[in-house]
Every structure is written in structure tokens, then in C-alpha cells.
Amino acid sequence: MANTASAIKRVRSNARKANNNKIVRTRARSAVRTARAELNGKDTAAAKKATLEAIGELDRAAAKGVIHKNNASRRKSRLMKRLAALEAKK
């Protein structure tokens, strides 16, 4: 257990930040999951919309430091690659 006032405050602060990070990370993961599901479908417009929303969430998470910028870039690249393949089929 924390012994000093500053350590006790740090425990509270870390818990608060972890909760905020969890919210941002969950939103990004959900958006990516939705985009992947749309990319498996036939509707190109819905897939594009979902992919752009997922990219926005990934950028937001990277800007806040919740995920690394290269991690966000890699995920965005994979989504865009699948979107391009879907659009090429049409």
C-alpha cells in the first residue's frame, strides 16, 4: 500500500487514467471490428464509411498515447488495403 500522500494521490490518478485509456482503446477496437465486418460484406459504401470511422478512432487513440502511433498506422494500413481490394472487385 502507498505510504506517502503523493503516492496515494498517484494511485488515484493512475486508476483514473487507466479508466480513460480503457474507454478510448475499447472505442478504437469496436470501430475496427465493425469496419472488418463491413469489409467482409458486399456494400462498398458502408465499408468505406466504417473504415474511415475506425481510422479516426485509431488516430484519436494514438494522439492520446493510448496506443503507439506505429500500431495505429499498421492497423489503418491493413484496413485500407482490404478496402482497396473490395473496391477493386467492384
ChimeraX attribute file (.defattr): number of C-alpha atoms within 10 A of each C-alpha:
attribute: neighborCount
match mode: 1-to-1
recipient: residues
	/A:1	6
	/A:2	10
	/A:3	7
	/A:4	9
	/A:5	9
	/A:6	10
	/A:7	12
	/A:8	13
	/A:9	12
	/A:10	13
	/A:11	14
	/A:12	12
	/A:13	12
	/A:14	12
	/A:15	12
	/A:16	12
	/A:17	12
	/A:18	13
	/A:19	12
	/A:20	12
	/A:21	17
	/A:22	13
	/A:23	13
	/A:24	19
	/A:25	19
	/A:26	13
	/A:27	17
	/A:28	24
	/A:29	14
	/A:30	13
	/A:31	21
	/A:32	23
	/A:33	15
	/A:34	16
	/A:35	25
	/A:36	19
	/A:37	12
	/A:38	20
	/A:39	25
	/A:40	13
	/A:41	12
	/A:42	12
	/A:43	13
	/A:44	18
	/A:45	12
	/A:46	14
	/A:47	24
	/A:48	20
	/A:49	13
	/A:50	22
	/A:51	25
	/A:52	18
	/A:53	17
	/A:54	25
	/A:55	23
	/A:56	15
	/A:57	22
	/A:58	28
	/A:59	19
	/A:60	19
	/A:61	22
	/A:62	20
	/A:63	13
	/A:64	13
	/A:65	11
	/A:66	18
	/A:67	18
	/A:68	14
	/A:69	17
	/A:70	10
	/A:71	12
	/A:72	20
	/A:73	15
	/A:74	11
	/A:75	16
	/A:76	19
	/A:77	13
	/A:78	12
	/A:79	23
	/A:80	17
	/A:81	12
	/A:82	17
	/A:83	21
	/A:84	14
	/A:85	12
	/A:86	18
	/A:87	16
	/A:88	8
	/A:89	8
	/A:90	8
